Each structure stands twice: as structure tokens, then as C-alpha cells.
Amino acid sequence: MTCQFKKQYNRSSASIGANIAEGFGRYKTKEYERFLQIALGSANETDYWLLLLKDTYPLFKLEINKISEKNIETIKMLAVSLKTLRRNRK
């Protein structure tokens, strides 16, 4: 893995949880929704880095696929959470 891949993957994946945690501290406000949107963006960015890693390191494809599946679950949960927040705000 190139140094840049490592840095970007680590930053984007760490950002997911950090933004969820920070947003939760502002629960029931528009800011919470904004932090979940940022977390969703970071999860999508993480998915991109995982795709690049799979292409770059085919020997680790199975391991990367497992991580990618968990990340896709996270993306889906964030999307549903955002949808629910928006629906409940109306």
C-alpha cells in the first residue's frame, strides 16, 4: 500500500466514527444531521480507497472484501438514519 493510500484510508475510515460521535453530542438538531452527512461522505470515500486497495493488492482481496461489506452496511445505516431524521423533522 502506498503511503498516500494508507493515510487517506485511515483518515476517511476514522472520520466516520468521529463524526457520528460528535454529531450525537448535538442530538436532535440540524447539526446532528450535518455530522451524519459528513460521516456518510467519509464512508463513501473509504469505499473508494478499499476499491483501490483491492486492485493494488489482489492477494488481500478476501480480507478487503470483508472490510468493504462492513463499510457498505455502515453506509446503509447512515443513509437510513438520515432519512428517518429528515422524515421526523417535518
PyMOL Python script that loads the backbone (N, CA, C, O; Angstrom):
from pymol import cmd

cmd.read_pdbstr("""\
ATOM      1  N   MET A   1       0.860  -1.165   0.000  1.00  0.00           N
ATOM      2  CA  MET A   1       0.000   0.000   0.000  1.00  0.00           C
ATOM      3  C   MET A   1       0.906   1.227   0.000  1.00  0.00           C
ATOM      4  O   MET A   1       1.840   1.342   0.794  1.00  0.00           O
ATOM      5  N   THR A   2       0.603   2.110  -0.893  1.00  0.00           N
ATOM      6  CA  THR A   2       1.407   3.326  -0.903  1.00  0.00           C
ATOM      7  C   THR A   2       1.110   4.131   0.351  1.00  0.00           C
ATOM      8  O   THR A   2       0.050   3.994   0.961  1.00  0.00           O
ATOM      9  N   CYS A   3       2.045   4.955   0.716  1.00  0.00           N
ATOM     10  CA  CYS A   3       1.898   5.772   1.917  1.00  0.00           C
ATOM     11  C   CYS A   3       0.643   6.642   1.819  1.00  0.00           C
ATOM     12  O   CYS A   3      -0.077   6.802   2.805  1.00  0.00           O
ATOM     13  N   GLN A   4       0.383   7.194   0.656  1.00  0.00           N
ATOM     14  CA  GLN A   4      -0.789   8.054   0.475  1.00  0.00           C
ATOM     15  C   GLN A   4      -2.084   7.262   0.648  1.00  0.00           C
ATOM     16  O   GLN A   4      -3.027   7.750   1.271  1.00  0.00           O
ATOM     17  N   PHE A   5      -2.139   6.035   0.097  1.00  0.00           N
ATOM     18  CA  PHE A   5      -3.322   5.188   0.286  1.00  0.00           C
ATOM     19  C   PHE A   5      -3.578   4.964   1.765  1.00  0.00           C
ATOM     20  O   PHE A   5      -4.712   5.093   2.228  1.00  0.00           O
ATOM     21  N   LYS A   6      -2.541   4.631   2.502  1.00  0.00           N
ATOM     22  CA  LYS A   6      -2.679   4.383   3.940  1.00  0.00           C
ATOM     23  C   LYS A   6      -3.245   5.596   4.648  1.00  0.00           C
ATOM     24  O   LYS A   6      -4.206   5.494   5.409  1.00  0.00           O
ATOM     25  N   LYS A   7      -2.647   6.733   4.393  1.00  0.00           N
ATOM     26  CA  LYS A   7      -3.087   7.963   5.064  1.00  0.00           C
ATOM     27  C   LYS A   7      -4.543   8.273   4.760  1.00  0.00           C
ATOM     28  O   LYS A   7      -5.325   8.564   5.664  1.00  0.00           O
ATOM     29  N   GLN A   8      -4.902   8.212   3.486  1.00  0.00           N
ATOM     30  CA  GLN A   8      -6.265   8.568   3.089  1.00  0.00           C
ATOM     31  C   GLN A   8      -7.284   7.573   3.622  1.00  0.00           C
ATOM     32  O   GLN A   8      -8.347   7.970   4.100  1.00  0.00           O
ATOM     33  N   TYR A   9      -6.970   6.279   3.544  1.00  0.00           N
ATOM     34  CA  TYR A   9      -7.883   5.263   4.068  1.00  0.00           C
ATOM     35  C   TYR A   9      -8.062   5.441   5.581  1.00  0.00           C
ATOM     36  O   TYR A   9      -9.183   5.425   6.088  1.00  0.00           O
ATOM     37  N   ASN A  10      -6.949   5.608   6.287  1.00  0.00           N
ATOM     38  CA  ASN A  10      -7.025   5.776   7.739  1.00  0.00           C
ATOM     39  C   ASN A  10      -7.824   7.012   8.123  1.00  0.00           C
ATOM     40  O   ASN A  10      -8.630   6.971   9.053  1.00  0.00           O
ATOM     41  N   ARG A  11      -7.601   8.107   7.413  1.00  0.00           N
ATOM     42  CA  ARG A  11      -8.311   9.345   7.727  1.00  0.00           C
ATOM     43  C   ARG A  11      -9.806   9.219   7.458  1.00  0.00           C
ATOM     44  O   ARG A  11     -10.627   9.608   8.288  1.00  0.00           O
ATOM     45  N   SER A  12     -10.156   8.676   6.295  1.00  0.00           N
ATOM     46  CA  SER A  12     -11.574   8.586   5.955  1.00  0.00           C
ATOM     47  C   SER A  12     -12.313   7.608   6.858  1.00  0.00           C
ATOM     48  O   SER A  12     -13.436   7.885   7.279  1.00  0.00           O
ATOM     49  N   SER A  13     -11.698   6.464   7.161  1.00  0.00           N
ATOM     50  CA  SER A  13     -12.388   5.481   7.997  1.00  0.00           C
ATOM     51  C   SER A  13     -12.510   5.972   9.446  1.00  0.00           C
ATOM     52  O   SER A  13     -13.536   5.744  10.087  1.00  0.00           O
ATOM     53  N   ALA A  14     -11.486   6.635   9.962  1.00  0.00           N
ATOM     54  CA  ALA A  14     -11.554   7.167  11.325  1.00  0.00           C
ATOM     55  C   ALA A  14     -12.579   8.297  11.416  1.00  0.00           C
ATOM     56  O   ALA A  14     -13.201   8.493  12.461  1.00  0.00           O
ATOM     57  N   SER A  15     -12.749   9.026  10.342  1.00  0.00           N
ATOM     58  CA  SER A  15     -13.673  10.153  10.317  1.00  0.00           C
ATOM     59  C   SER A  15     -15.128   9.720  10.468  1.00  0.00           C
ATOM     60  O   SER A  15     -15.955  10.485  10.964  1.00  0.00           O
ATOM     61  N   ILE A  16     -15.443   8.507  10.046  1.00  0.00           N
ATOM     62  CA  ILE A  16     -16.831   8.026  10.132  1.00  0.00           C
ATOM     63  C   ILE A  16     -17.300   8.041  11.583  1.00  0.00           C
ATOM     64  O   ILE A  16     -18.272   8.713  11.927  1.00  0.00           O
ATOM     65  N   GLY A  17     -16.604   7.301  12.415  1.00  0.00           N
ATOM     66  CA  GLY A  17     -16.994   7.213  13.826  1.00  0.00           C
ATOM     67  C   GLY A  17     -16.872   8.536  14.556  1.00  0.00           C
ATOM     68  O   GLY A  17     -17.705   8.870  15.398  1.00  0.00           O
ATOM     69  N   ALA A  18     -15.837   9.284  14.231  1.00  0.00           N
ATOM     70  CA  ALA A  18     -15.626  10.573  14.899  1.00  0.00           C
ATOM     71  C   ALA A  18     -16.794  11.524  14.635  1.00  0.00           C
ATOM     72  O   ALA A  18     -17.250  12.218  15.543  1.00  0.00           O
ATOM     73  N   ASN A  19     -17.272  11.554  13.403  1.00  0.00           N
ATOM     74  CA  ASN A  19     -18.386  12.453  13.075  1.00  0.00           C
ATOM     75  C   ASN A  19     -19.705  11.978  13.665  1.00  0.00           C
ATOM     76  O   ASN A  19     -20.540  12.793  14.058  1.00  0.00           O
ATOM     77  N   ILE A  20     -19.897  10.673  13.728  1.00  0.00           N
ATOM     78  CA  ILE A  20     -21.109  10.158  14.369  1.00  0.00           C
ATOM     79  C   ILE A  20     -21.093  10.542  15.850  1.00  0.00           C
ATOM     80  O   ILE A  20     -22.097  11.013  16.386  1.00  0.00           O
ATOM     81  N   ALA A  21     -19.955  10.340  16.501  1.00  0.00           N
ATOM     82  CA  ALA A  21     -19.843  10.663  17.929  1.00  0.00           C
ATOM     83  C   ALA A  21     -20.038  12.154  18.178  1.00  0.00           C
ATOM     84  O   ALA A  21     -20.764  12.545  19.093  1.00  0.00           O
ATOM     85  N   GLU A  22     -19.397  12.976  17.372  1.00  0.00           N
ATOM     86  CA  GLU A  22     -19.528  14.420  17.567  1.00  0.00           C
ATOM     87  C   GLU A  22     -20.961  14.874  17.317  1.00  0.00           C
ATOM     88  O   GLU A  22     -21.492  15.707  18.051  1.00  0.00           O
ATOM     89  N   GLY A  23     -21.582  14.323  16.281  1.00  0.00           N
ATOM     90  CA  GLY A  23     -22.956  14.680  15.977  1.00  0.00           C
ATOM     91  C   GLY A  23     -23.925  14.233  17.050  1.00  0.00           C
ATOM     92  O   GLY A  23     -24.898  14.928  17.342  1.00  0.00           O
ATOM     93  N   PHE A  24     -23.664  13.079  17.639  1.00  0.00           N
ATOM     94  CA  PHE A  24     -24.557  12.566  18.682  1.00  0.00           C
ATOM     95  C   PHE A  24     -24.598  13.507  19.878  1.00  0.00           C
ATOM     96  O   PHE A  24     -25.611  13.598  20.571  1.00  0.00           O
ATOM     97  N   GLY A  25     -23.510  14.194  20.111  1.00  0.00           N
ATOM     98  CA  GLY A  25     -23.481  15.188  21.184  1.00  0.00           C
ATOM     99  C   GLY A  25     -24.394  16.366  20.900  1.00  0.00           C
ATOM    100  O   GLY A  25     -24.693  17.158  21.794  1.00  0.00           O
ATOM    101  N   ARG A  26     -24.832  16.480  19.672  1.00  0.00           N
ATOM    102  CA  ARG A  26     -25.744  17.568  19.281  1.00  0.00           C
ATOM    103  C   ARG A  26     -27.080  16.994  18.824  1.00  0.00           C
ATOM    104  O   ARG A  26     -27.751  17.556  17.959  1.00  0.00           O
ATOM    105  N   TYR A  27     -27.446  15.880  19.414  1.00  0.00           N
ATOM    106  CA  TYR A  27     -28.636  15.134  19.032  1.00  0.00           C
ATOM    107  C   TYR A  27     -29.873  16.030  18.975  1.00  0.00           C
ATOM    108  O   TYR A  27     -30.037  16.956  19.770  1.00  0.00           O
ATOM    109  N   LYS A  28     -30.726  15.724  18.017  1.00  0.00           N
ATOM    110  CA  LYS A  28     -32.000  16.419  17.787  1.00  0.00           C
ATOM    111  C   LYS A  28     -31.825  17.851  17.288  1.00  0.00           C
ATOM    112  O   LYS A  28     -32.678  18.709  17.515  1.00  0.00           O
ATOM    113  N   THR A  29     -30.749  18.087  16.632  1.00  0.00           N
ATOM    114  CA  THR A  29     -30.579  19.389  15.987  1.00  0.00           C
ATOM    115  C   THR A  29     -30.199  19.157  14.538  1.00  0.00           C
ATOM    116  O   THR A  29     -29.865  18.040  14.143  1.00  0.00           O
ATOM    117  N   LYS A  30     -30.252  20.218  13.750  1.00  0.00           N
ATOM    118  CA  LYS A  30     -29.822  20.115  12.361  1.00  0.00           C
ATOM    119  C   LYS A  30     -28.335  19.787  12.270  1.00  0.00           C
ATOM    120  O   LYS A  30     -27.877  19.207  11.286  1.00  0.00           O
ATOM    121  N   GLU A  31     -27.599  20.157  13.291  1.00  0.00           N
ATOM    122  CA  GLU A  31     -26.161  19.856  13.293  1.00  0.00           C
ATOM    123  C   GLU A  31     -25.913  18.356  13.314  1.00  0.00           C
ATOM    124  O   GLU A  31     -24.976  17.876  12.677  1.00  0.00           O
ATOM    125  N   TYR A  32     -26.740  17.611  14.037  1.00  0.00           N
ATOM    126  CA  TYR A  32     -26.608  16.158  14.079  1.00  0.00           C
ATOM    127  C   TYR A  32     -26.729  15.597  12.669  1.00  0.00           C
ATOM    128  O   TYR A  32     -25.934  14.754  12.254  1.00  0.00           O
ATOM    129  N   GLU A  33     -27.717  16.066  11.949  1.00  0.00           N
ATOM    130  CA  GLU A  33     -27.910  15.626  10.562  1.00  0.00           C
ATOM    131  C   GLU A  33     -26.672  15.956   9.718  1.00  0.00           C
ATOM    132  O   GLU A  33     -26.227  15.142   8.908  1.00  0.00           O
ATOM    133  N   ARG A  34     -26.133  17.137   9.915  1.00  0.00           N
ATOM    134  CA  ARG A  34     -24.951  17.547   9.151  1.00  0.00           C
ATOM    135  C   ARG A  34     -23.764  16.628   9.434  1.00  0.00           C
ATOM    136  O   ARG A  34     -23.036  16.253   8.516  1.00  0.00           O
ATOM    137  N   PHE A  35     -23.568  16.265  10.707  1.00  0.00           N
ATOM    138  CA  PHE A  35     -22.459  15.372  11.048  1.00  0.00           C
ATOM    139  C   PHE A  35     -22.670  13.972  10.480  1.00  0.00           C
ATOM    140  O   PHE A  35     -21.708  13.314  10.082  1.00  0.00           O
ATOM    141  N   LEU A  36     -23.927  13.511  10.440  1.00  0.00           N
ATOM    142  CA  LEU A  36     -24.203  12.216   9.822  1.00  0.00           C
ATOM    143  C   LEU A  36     -23.930  12.270   8.321  1.00  0.00           C
ATOM    144  O   LEU A  36     -23.450  11.295   7.743  1.00  0.00           O
ATOM    145  N   GLN A  37     -24.232  13.406   7.687  1.00  0.00           N
ATOM    146  CA  GLN A  37     -23.930  13.560   6.260  1.00  0.00           C
ATOM    147  C   GLN A  37     -22.422  13.503   6.016  1.00  0.00           C
ATOM    148  O   GLN A  37     -21.965  12.896   5.048  1.00  0.00           O
ATOM    149  N   ILE A  38     -21.662  14.132   6.893  1.00  0.00           N
ATOM    150  CA  ILE A  38     -20.199  14.106   6.767  1.00  0.00           C
ATOM    151  C   ILE A  38     -19.696  12.676   6.957  1.00  0.00           C
ATOM    152  O   ILE A  38     -18.817  12.221   6.226  1.00  0.00           O
ATOM    153  N   ALA A  39     -20.257  11.968   7.943  1.00  0.00           N
ATOM    154  CA  ALA A  39     -19.868  10.573   8.187  1.00  0.00           C
ATOM    155  C   ALA A  39     -20.183   9.707   6.970  1.00  0.00           C
ATOM    156  O   ALA A  39     -19.400   8.830   6.604  1.00  0.00           O
ATOM    157  N   LEU A  40     -21.330   9.957   6.351  1.00  0.00           N
ATOM    158  CA  LEU A  40     -21.704   9.212   5.145  1.00  0.00           C
ATOM    159  C   LEU A  40     -20.719   9.489   4.012  1.00  0.00           C
ATOM    160  O   LEU A  40     -20.329   8.574   3.286  1.00  0.00           O
ATOM    161  N   GLY A  41     -20.326  10.727   3.866  1.00  0.00           N
ATOM    162  CA  GLY A  41     -19.330  11.070   2.853  1.00  0.00           C
ATOM    163  C   GLY A  41     -18.009  10.366   3.115  1.00  0.00           C
ATOM    164  O   GLY A  41     -17.362   9.888   2.183  1.00  0.00           O
ATOM    165  N   SER A  42     -17.611  10.300   4.367  1.00  0.00           N
ATOM    166  CA  SER A  42     -16.366   9.612   4.727  1.00  0.00           C
ATOM    167  C   SER A  42     -16.474   8.114   4.474  1.00  0.00           C
ATOM    168  O   SER A  42     -15.506   7.486   4.046  1.00  0.00           O
ATOM    169  N   ALA A  43     -17.638   7.539   4.733  1.00  0.00           N
ATOM    170  CA  ALA A  43     -17.839   6.109   4.472  1.00  0.00           C
ATOM    171  C   ALA A  43     -17.757   5.828   2.979  1.00  0.00           C
ATOM    172  O   ALA A  43     -17.189   4.816   2.566  1.00  0.00           O
ATOM    173  N   ASN A  44     -18.319   6.715   2.168  1.00  0.00           N
ATOM    174  CA  ASN A  44     -18.211   6.542   0.720  1.00  0.00           C
ATOM    175  C   ASN A  44     -16.772   6.712   0.239  1.00  0.00           C
ATOM    176  O   ASN A  44     -16.324   5.998  -0.658  1.00  0.00           O
ATOM    177  N   GLU A  45     -16.065   7.639   0.827  1.00  0.00           N
ATOM    178  CA  GLU A  45     -14.657   7.810   0.485  1.00  0.00           C
ATOM    179  C   GLU A  45     -13.861   6.560   0.885  1.00  0.00           C
ATOM    180  O   GLU A  45     -12.989   6.117   0.139  1.00  0.00           O
ATOM    181  N   THR A  46     -14.154   6.004   2.035  1.00  0.00           N
ATOM    182  CA  THR A  46     -13.494   4.779   2.480  1.00  0.00           C
ATOM    183  C   THR A  46     -13.736   3.651   1.486  1.00  0.00           C
ATOM    184  O   THR A  46     -12.830   2.872   1.189  1.00  0.00           O
ATOM    185  N   ASP A  47     -14.959   3.568   0.974  1.00  0.00           N
ATOM    186  CA  ASP A  47     -15.287   2.550  -0.025  1.00  0.00           C
ATOM    187  C   ASP A  47     -14.406   2.699  -1.269  1.00  0.00           C
ATOM    188  O   ASP A  47     -13.957   1.707  -1.844  1.00  0.00           O
ATOM    189  N   TYR A  48     -14.169   3.927  -1.669  1.00  0.00           N
ATOM    190  CA  TYR A  48     -13.301   4.201  -2.816  1.00  0.00           C
ATOM    191  C   TYR A  48     -11.883   3.697  -2.562  1.00  0.00           C
ATOM    192  O   TYR A  48     -11.288   3.040  -3.417  1.00  0.00           O
ATOM    193  N   TRP A  49     -11.344   4.009  -1.375  1.00  0.00           N
ATOM    194  CA  TRP A  49      -9.982   3.566  -1.051  1.00  0.00           C
ATOM    195  C   TRP A  49      -9.903   2.052  -0.986  1.00  0.00           C
ATOM    196  O   TRP A  49      -8.892   1.469  -1.379  1.00  0.00           O
ATOM    197  N   LEU A  50     -10.946   1.410  -0.501  1.00  0.00           N
ATOM    198  CA  LEU A  50     -10.960  -0.054  -0.465  1.00  0.00           C
ATOM    199  C   LEU A  50     -10.954  -0.647  -1.876  1.00  0.00           C
ATOM    200  O   LEU A  50     -10.301  -1.661  -2.124  1.00  0.00           O
ATOM    201  N   LEU A  51     -11.671  -0.021  -2.784  1.00  0.00           N
ATOM    202  CA  LEU A  51     -11.644  -0.481  -4.183  1.00  0.00           C
ATOM    203  C   LEU A  51     -10.241  -0.371  -4.769  1.00  0.00           C
ATOM    204  O   LEU A  51      -9.777  -1.281  -5.456  1.00  0.00           O
ATOM    205  N   LEU A  52      -9.576   0.731  -4.500  1.00  0.00           N
ATOM    206  CA  LEU A  52      -8.205   0.897  -4.992  1.00  0.00           C
ATOM    207  C   LEU A  52      -7.264  -0.132  -4.374  1.00  0.00           C
ATOM    208  O   LEU A  52      -6.394  -0.679  -5.052  1.00  0.00           O
ATOM    209  N   LEU A  53      -7.445  -0.388  -3.088  1.00  0.00           N
ATOM    210  CA  LEU A  53      -6.600  -1.371  -2.419  1.00  0.00           C
ATOM    211  C   LEU A  53      -6.809  -2.768  -2.992  1.00  0.00           C
ATOM    212  O   LEU A  53      -5.854  -3.531  -3.138  1.00  0.00           O
ATOM    213  N   LYS A  54      -8.053  -3.102  -3.315  1.00  0.00           N
ATOM    214  CA  LYS A  54      -8.346  -4.404  -3.897  1.00  0.00           C
ATOM    215  C   LYS A  54      -7.627  -4.576  -5.229  1.00  0.00           C
ATOM    216  O   LYS A  54      -7.076  -5.639  -5.517  1.00  0.00           O
ATOM    217  N   ASP A  55      -7.638  -3.524  -6.034  1.00  0.00           N
ATOM    218  CA  ASP A  55      -6.953  -3.572  -7.331  1.00  0.00           C
ATOM    219  C   ASP A  55      -5.439  -3.624  -7.166  1.00  0.00           C
ATOM    220  O   ASP A  55      -4.745  -4.295  -7.929  1.00  0.00           O
ATOM    221  N   THR A  56      -4.940  -2.917  -6.172  1.00  0.00           N
ATOM    222  CA  THR A  56      -3.495  -2.826  -5.962  1.00  0.00           C
ATOM    223  C   THR A  56      -2.943  -4.085  -5.299  1.00  0.00           C
ATOM    224  O   THR A  56      -1.824  -4.498  -5.603  1.00  0.00           O
ATOM    225  N   TYR A  57      -3.702  -4.693  -4.409  1.00  0.00           N
ATOM    226  CA  TYR A  57      -3.242  -5.858  -3.647  1.00  0.00           C
ATOM    227  C   TYR A  57      -4.222  -7.016  -3.786  1.00  0.00           C
ATOM    228  O   TYR A  57      -4.957  -7.320  -2.846  1.00  0.00           O
ATOM    229  N   PRO A  58      -4.239  -7.666  -4.948  1.00  0.00           N
ATOM    230  CA  PRO A  58      -5.201  -8.752  -5.174  1.00  0.00           C
ATOM    231  C   PRO A  58      -5.051  -9.924  -4.203  1.00  0.00           C
ATOM    232  O   PRO A  58      -6.011 -10.665  -3.990  1.00  0.00           O
ATOM    233  N   LEU A  59      -3.874 -10.106  -3.615  1.00  0.00           N
ATOM    234  CA  LEU A  59      -3.689 -11.193  -2.649  1.00  0.00           C
ATOM    235  C   LEU A  59      -4.534 -10.997  -1.392  1.00  0.00           C
ATOM    236  O   LEU A  59      -4.845 -11.963  -0.695  1.00  0.00           O
ATOM    237  N   PHE A  60      -4.899  -9.766  -1.108  1.00  0.00           N
ATOM    238  CA  PHE A  60      -5.682  -9.450   0.093  1.00  0.00           C
ATOM    239  C   PHE A  60      -7.149  -9.187  -0.238  1.00  0.00           C
ATOM    240  O   PHE A  60      -7.881  -8.604   0.561  1.00  0.00           O
ATOM    241  N   LYS A  61      -7.567  -9.622  -1.424  1.00  0.00           N
ATOM    242  CA  LYS A  61      -8.916  -9.328  -1.900  1.00  0.00           C
ATOM    243  C   LYS A  61     -10.003  -9.817  -0.926  1.00  0.00           C
ATOM    244  O   LYS A  61     -10.963  -9.092  -0.662  1.00  0.00           O
ATOM    245  N   LEU A  62      -9.861 -11.029  -0.396  1.00  0.00           N
ATOM    246  CA  LEU A  62     -10.885 -11.565   0.513  1.00  0.00           C
ATOM    247  C   LEU A  62     -10.998 -10.729   1.782  1.00  0.00           C
ATOM    248  O   LEU A  62     -12.101 -10.418   2.231  1.00  0.00           O
ATOM    249  N   GLU A  63      -9.862 -10.369   2.353  1.00  0.00           N
ATOM    250  CA  GLU A  63      -9.872  -9.561   3.569  1.00  0.00           C
ATOM    251  C   GLU A  63     -10.464  -8.182   3.309  1.00  0.00           C
ATOM    252  O   GLU A  63     -11.251  -7.667   4.103  1.00  0.00           O
ATOM    253  N   ILE A  64     -10.072  -7.599   2.187  1.00  0.00           N
ATOM    254  CA  ILE A  64     -10.586  -6.271   1.836  1.00  0.00           C
ATOM    255  C   ILE A  64     -12.081  -6.339   1.556  1.00  0.00           C
ATOM    256  O   ILE A  64     -12.820  -5.419   1.909  1.00  0.00           O
ATOM    257  N   ASN A  65     -12.536  -7.423   0.922  1.00  0.00           N
ATOM    258  CA  ASN A  65     -13.972  -7.595   0.678  1.00  0.00           C
ATOM    259  C   ASN A  65     -14.763  -7.633   1.979  1.00  0.00           C
ATOM    260  O   ASN A  65     -15.849  -7.059   2.061  1.00  0.00           O
ATOM    261  N   LYS A  66     -14.230  -8.303   2.994  1.00  0.00           N
ATOM    262  CA  LYS A  66     -14.914  -8.371   4.295  1.00  0.00           C
ATOM    263  C   LYS A  66     -15.034  -6.983   4.914  1.00  0.00           C
ATOM    264  O   LYS A  66     -16.082  -6.613   5.443  1.00  0.00           O
ATOM    265  N   ILE A  67     -13.954  -6.227   4.840  1.00  0.00           N
ATOM    266  CA  ILE A  67     -13.980  -4.855   5.369  1.00  0.00           C
ATOM    267  C   ILE A  67     -14.966  -4.012   4.567  1.00  0.00           C
ATOM    268  O   ILE A  67     -15.725  -3.223   5.130  1.00  0.00           O
ATOM    269  N   SER A  68     -14.945  -4.188   3.257  1.00  0.00           N
ATOM    270  CA  SER A  68     -15.835  -3.424   2.378  1.00  0.00           C
ATOM    271  C   SER A  68     -17.304  -3.734   2.673  1.00  0.00           C
ATOM    272  O   SER A  68     -18.141  -2.831   2.656  1.00  0.00           O
ATOM    273  N   GLU A  69     -17.623  -5.003   2.943  1.00  0.00           N
ATOM    274  CA  GLU A  69     -19.003  -5.373   3.273  1.00  0.00           C
ATOM    275  C   GLU A  69     -19.473  -4.665   4.546  1.00  0.00           C
ATOM    276  O   GLU A  69     -20.606  -4.189   4.616  1.00  0.00           O
ATOM    277  N   LYS A  70     -18.602  -4.600   5.542  1.00  0.00           N
ATOM    278  CA  LYS A  70     -18.948  -3.897   6.785  1.00  0.00           C
ATOM    279  C   LYS A  70     -19.141  -2.401   6.522  1.00  0.00           C
ATOM    280  O   LYS A  70     -20.036  -1.767   7.080  1.00  0.00           O
ATOM    281  N   ASN A  71     -18.292  -1.862   5.669  1.00  0.00           N
ATOM    282  CA  ASN A  71     -18.405  -0.439   5.339  1.00  0.00           C
ATOM    283  C   ASN A  71     -19.707  -0.157   4.590  1.00  0.00           C
ATOM    284  O   ASN A  71     -20.345   0.869   4.824  1.00  0.00           O
ATOM    285  N   ILE A  72     -20.102  -1.050   3.702  1.00  0.00           N
ATOM    286  CA  ILE A  72     -21.359  -0.874   2.968  1.00  0.00           C
ATOM    287  C   ILE A  72     -22.547  -0.941   3.933  1.00  0.00           C
ATOM    288  O   ILE A  72     -23.518  -0.202   3.769  1.00  0.00           O
ATOM    289  N   GLU A  73     -22.475  -1.821   4.937  1.00  0.00           N
ATOM    290  CA  GLU A  73     -23.514  -1.859   5.973  1.00  0.00           C
ATOM    291  C   GLU A  73     -23.593  -0.516   6.693  1.00  0.00           C
ATOM    292  O   GLU A  73     -24.681  -0.013   6.975  1.00  0.00           O
ATOM    293  N   THR A  74     -22.428   0.056   6.987  1.00  0.00           N
ATOM    294  CA  THR A  74     -22.375   1.358   7.654  1.00  0.00           C
ATOM    295  C   THR A  74     -23.010   2.427   6.779  1.00  0.00           C
ATOM    296  O   THR A  74     -23.775   3.257   7.270  1.00  0.00           O
ATOM    297  N   ILE A  75     -22.702   2.415   5.494  1.00  0.00           N
ATOM    298  CA  ILE A  75     -23.287   3.375   4.549  1.00  0.00           C
ATOM    299  C   ILE A  75     -24.811   3.268   4.568  1.00  0.00           C
ATOM    300  O   ILE A  75     -25.511   4.280   4.619  1.00  0.00           O
ATOM    301  N   LYS A  76     -25.312   2.050   4.528  1.00  0.00           N
ATOM    302  CA  LYS A  76     -26.768   1.840   4.532  1.00  0.00           C
ATOM    303  C   LYS A  76     -27.401   2.342   5.830  1.00  0.00           C
ATOM    304  O   LYS A  76     -28.458   2.974   5.805  1.00  0.00           O
ATOM    305  N   MET A  77     -26.752   2.060   6.969  1.00  0.00           N
ATOM    306  CA  MET A  77     -27.298   2.514   8.252  1.00  0.00           C
ATOM    307  C   MET A  77     -27.311   4.032   8.349  1.00  0.00           C
ATOM    308  O   MET A  77     -28.268   4.619   8.854  1.00  0.00           O
ATOM    309  N   LEU A  78     -26.252   4.666   7.866  1.00  0.00           N
ATOM    310  CA  LEU A  78     -26.208   6.130   7.884  1.00  0.00           C
ATOM    311  C   LEU A  78     -27.291   6.716   6.979  1.00  0.00           C
ATOM    312  O   LEU A  78     -27.943   7.696   7.339  1.00  0.00           O
ATOM    313  N   ALA A  79     -27.478   6.120   5.816  1.00  0.00           N
ATOM    314  CA  ALA A  79     -28.500   6.614   4.881  1.00  0.00           C
ATOM    315  C   ALA A  79     -29.891   6.498   5.495  1.00  0.00           C
ATOM    316  O   ALA A  79     -30.695   7.424   5.383  1.00  0.00           O
ATOM    317  N   VAL A  80     -30.181   5.376   6.139  1.00  0.00           N
ATOM    318  CA  VAL A  80     -31.484   5.188   6.783  1.00  0.00           C
ATOM    319  C   VAL A  80     -31.656   6.166   7.943  1.00  0.00           C
ATOM    320  O   VAL A  80     -32.732   6.736   8.124  1.00  0.00           O
ATOM    321  N   SER A  81     -30.614   6.355   8.715  1.00  0.00           N
ATOM    322  CA  SER A  81     -30.682   7.302   9.836  1.00  0.00           C
ATOM    323  C   SER A  81     -30.981   8.712   9.353  1.00  0.00           C
ATOM    324  O   SER A  81     -31.812   9.411   9.933  1.00  0.00           O
ATOM    325  N   LEU A  82     -30.308   9.121   8.300  1.00  0.00           N
ATOM    326  CA  LEU A  82     -30.559  10.455   7.744  1.00  0.00           C
ATOM    327  C   LEU A  82     -31.985  10.578   7.223  1.00  0.00           C
ATOM    328  O   LEU A  82     -32.643  11.597   7.434  1.00  0.00           O
ATOM    329  N   LYS A  83     -32.453   9.557   6.553  1.00  0.00           N
ATOM    330  CA  LYS A  83     -33.814   9.566   6.020  1.00  0.00           C
ATOM    331  C   LYS A  83     -34.835   9.676   7.157  1.00  0.00           C
ATOM    332  O   LYS A  83     -35.814  10.415   7.052  1.00  0.00           O
ATOM    333  N   THR A  84     -34.600   8.939   8.232  1.00  0.00           N
ATOM    334  CA  THR A  84     -35.501   8.973   9.388  1.00  0.00           C
ATOM    335  C   THR A  84     -35.476  10.343  10.057  1.00  0.00           C
ATOM    336  O   THR A  84     -36.525  10.887  10.403  1.00  0.00           O
ATOM    337  N   LEU A  85     -34.287  10.897  10.238  1.00  0.00           N
ATOM    338  CA  LEU A  85     -34.184  12.238  10.838  1.00  0.00           C
ATOM    339  C   LEU A  85     -34.958  13.272  10.031  1.00  0.00           C
ATOM    340  O   LEU A  85     -35.674  14.102  10.590  1.00  0.00           O
ATOM    341  N   ARG A  86     -34.806  13.213   8.721  1.00  0.00           N
ATOM    342  CA  ARG A  86     -35.486  14.192   7.860  1.00  0.00           C
ATOM    343  C   ARG A  86     -36.996  14.001   7.902  1.00  0.00           C
ATOM    344  O   ARG A  86     -37.745  14.977   7.906  1.00  0.00           O
ATOM    345  N   ARG A  87     -37.445  12.753   7.934  1.00  0.00           N
ATOM    346  CA  ARG A  87     -38.865  12.478   7.966  1.00  0.00           C
ATOM    347  C   ARG A  87     -39.474  12.953   9.284  1.00  0.00           C
ATOM    348  O   ARG A  87     -40.572  13.510   9.295  1.00  0.00           O
ATOM    349  N   ASN A  88     -38.775  12.738  10.385  1.00  0.00           N
ATOM    350  CA  ASN A  88     -39.277  13.109  11.708  1.00  0.00           C
ATOM    351  C   ASN A  88     -39.247  14.624  11.944  1.00  0.00           C
ATOM    352  O   ASN A  88     -39.958  15.131  12.811  1.00  0.00           O
ATOM    353  N   ARG A  89     -38.451  15.322  11.198  1.00  0.00           N
ATOM    354  CA  ARG A  89     -38.337  16.770  11.361  1.00  0.00           C
ATOM    355  C   ARG A  89     -39.516  17.495  10.729  1.00  0.00           C
ATOM    356  O   ARG A  89     -39.813  18.630  11.101  1.00  0.00           O
ATOM    357  N   LYS A  90     -40.179  16.870   9.798  1.00  0.00           N
ATOM    358  CA  LYS A  90     -41.283  17.529   9.074  1.00  0.00           C
ATOM    359  C   LYS A  90     -42.506  17.671   9.913  1.00  0.00           C
ATOM    360  O   LYS A  90     -43.514  18.203   9.448  1.00  0.00           O
TER     361      LYS A  90
END
""", "prot")
cmd.dss("prot")
cmd.show_as("cartoon", "prot")
cmd.util.cbc("prot")
cmd.orient("prot")
